[in-house]
Amino acid sequence: MTSPLSGLVVNVAEVLRRVGNVKDVDVAVDSNLLELGDSRIVTQDVPIAFHLESTNSGIVVRGTVSARYRDTCRRCLAEVRDTVTVEIRELYQREITDPDAYPLEGDQLLLSPLVREHLLLSLPDAPLCSADCPGLCPVCGADKSNPGEAECGCAVGASDPRWAGLDALRERLDDR
């Protein structure tokens, strides 16, 4: 592996010579060079593993990108640390005929916009520390996932009077 910059710009002159030519790119790029602009991503090096293949319409890029991130659980407000891995399949074209294609300028493939876009879009909108996280008590704010820290003695299931009609219907149906 050469400099980290070589993971962002790939010379594809040899790949473009004939349909079916391939090239593999397997590097770790400094996240600062990707200009992610998102403080949730805590990875210093972003591993990139791509397989490039020349086609009639351009170059198909397939592979994976992953990064570690840190966020806050939407239910209990605990810190969430996890890794996001993105499967990528994109097209680069000299003359853009596919509106989703990335531009191919000269013999250079610029991978940073592709990597940045896919990583940022794959971050969870509402992360959870675990799938069954009970969250915080809506009455007293106690963390239900750590009952030893603060006991919650609030009444569970305090019903909203606006749902009384549906609750009565449910009770009638359950009796049958």
C-alpha positions in Angstrom: 0.0 0.0 0.0 1.3 3.4 -0.9 0.1 6.7 0.5 -3.4 7.0 1.9 -4.3 9.4 -1.0 -3.9 6.5 -3.5 -7.1 5.0 -2.0 -9.1 8.1 -3.0 -7.9 8.4 -6.6 -7.4 5.2 -8.6 -5.7 5.1 -12.0 -8.0 3.1 -14.2 -6.3 3.5 -17.6 -5.5 -0.2 -17.8 -9.1 -1.2 -16.8 -10.6 1.0 -19.5 -8.6 -0.6 -22.3 -10.9 -3.5 -22.7 -14.4 -4.5 -21.5 -14.0 -7.1 -18.8 -10.7 -5.8 -17.4 -10.7 -5.8 -13.6 -8.7 -4.2 -10.8 -8.9 -4.7 -7.0 -8.5 -1.8 -4.5 -7.9 -2.7 -0.9 -6.7 0.2 1.2 -7.3 2.0 4.5 -7.9 5.7 4.0 -7.6 8.3 6.7 -11.1 9.5 7.6 -9.9 13.1 7.5 -9.1 12.8 3.8 -12.7 11.7 3.2 -14.0 14.9 4.7 -16.9 13.1 6.3 -18.0 16.1 8.4 -19.9 13.9 10.9 -18.7 13.7 14.5 -20.4 10.3 15.0 -17.8 8.5 12.9 -14.8 7.8 15.2 -12.8 5.6 12.8 -9.3 6.9 12.1 -8.8 4.6 9.1 -11.6 3.6 6.8 -11.0 0.2 5.2 -12.0 0.1 1.5 -12.2 -3.1 -0.5 -13.4 -2.6 -4.0 -13.5 -4.7 -7.2 -13.5 -2.5 -10.4 -14.7 -4.0 -13.7 -14.9 -2.3 -17.1 -18.2 -2.6 -19.0 -19.5 -1.1 -22.2 -21.0 1.8 -20.3 -18.3 2.5 -17.8 -16.7 1.0 -14.7 -18.7 -0.9 -12.1 -17.4 -0.6 -8.6 -18.4 -3.3 -6.1 -17.2 -3.9 -2.6 -17.4 -2.8 1.0 -16.6 0.1 3.2 -16.8 0.1 7.0 -16.4 2.6 9.8 -16.9 2.7 13.6 -19.3 5.2 14.9 -20.5 6.5 18.3 -24.1 7.8 18.9 -26.8 8.0 21.6 -29.5 5.3 22.1 -32.9 6.8 21.2 -34.6 5.1 24.1 -32.3 5.2 27.2 -29.7 7.8 26.1 -26.8 5.5 26.7 -23.7 5.7 24.4 -23.9 3.4 21.4 -20.6 2.2 19.8 -20.9 0.0 16.7 -19.5 -0.5 13.2 -21.4 0.1 10.0 -20.4 -1.9 7.0 -21.8 -0.9 3.6 -22.1 -3.0 0.5 -21.5 -0.9 -2.6 -22.3 -1.4 -6.2 -22.0 1.8 -8.3 -21.3 2.8 -11.8 -18.8 5.4 -13.0 -19.3 6.8 -16.6 -17.5 9.2 -18.9 -20.7 10.3 -20.5 -23.4 10.2 -17.9 -26.4 8.2 -19.2 -27.5 6.8 -15.8 -28.6 9.6 -13.5 -27.2 7.7 -10.5 -23.7 7.2 -12.0 -20.6 9.0 -10.8 -18.5 10.9 -13.2 -15.3 9.3 -14.7 -12.9 12.0 -15.6 -9.9 11.0 -17.7 -8.2 7.9 -16.4 -8.8 8.7 -12.7 -11.6 7.3 -10.5 -12.3 9.6 -7.6 -13.6 7.3 -4.8 -14.0 9.8 -2.0 -17.5 11.1 -2.9 -18.7 7.5 -3.3 -17.3 6.4 0.1 -18.5 9.5 1.9 -22.0 9.3 0.5 -22.5 5.6 1.3 -21.0 5.8 4.8 -23.1 8.9 5.9 -26.3 7.4 4.5 -25.8 4.1 6.2 -25.5 5.6 9.7 -28.6 4.7 11.7 -31.2 7.5 12.1 -32.3 6.3 15.5 -29.7 4.0 17.0 -30.5 1.5 19.8 -28.0 0.1 22.4 -29.9 -3.2 22.0 -33.0 -4.2 20.2 -35.0 -4.8 23.4 -33.9 -1.7 25.2 -36.8 -0.7 27.5 -35.7 3.0 27.6 -36.5 5.6 30.2 -39.7 5.8 32.3 -41.9 8.4 30.8 -43.0 9.5 34.3 -39.9 9.7 36.5 -37.1 9.3 33.9 -35.5 6.3 35.5 -33.4 4.1 33.2 -35.4 0.8 32.9 -32.4 -1.0 31.5 -30.4 -0.4 34.7 -32.9 -1.0 37.5 -30.2 -1.0 40.2 -29.3 2.7 39.6 -32.7 4.2 40.2 -35.8 2.3 41.2 -38.9 3.2 39.2 -42.1 2.8 41.2 -44.4 4.5 38.6 -47.6 2.9 37.6 -47.1 0.9 34.4 -49.6 1.3 31.6 -51.4 4.5 32.8 -53.9 4.7 30.0 -54.7 7.9 28.0 -58.4 8.7 28.3 -58.5 9.5 24.6 -58.1 5.7 23.9 -60.9 4.6 26.3 -63.3 3.7 23.4 -60.7 1.4 21.8 -59.7 -0.1 25.2 -63.4 -1.0 25.8 -63.6 -2.6 22.4 -60.5 -4.6 23.0 -61.9 -5.9 26.3 -65.1 -6.9 24.6 -63.2 -8.8 21.9 -60.8 -10.5 24.4 -63.9 -11.8 26.3 -65.0 -13.7 23.3 
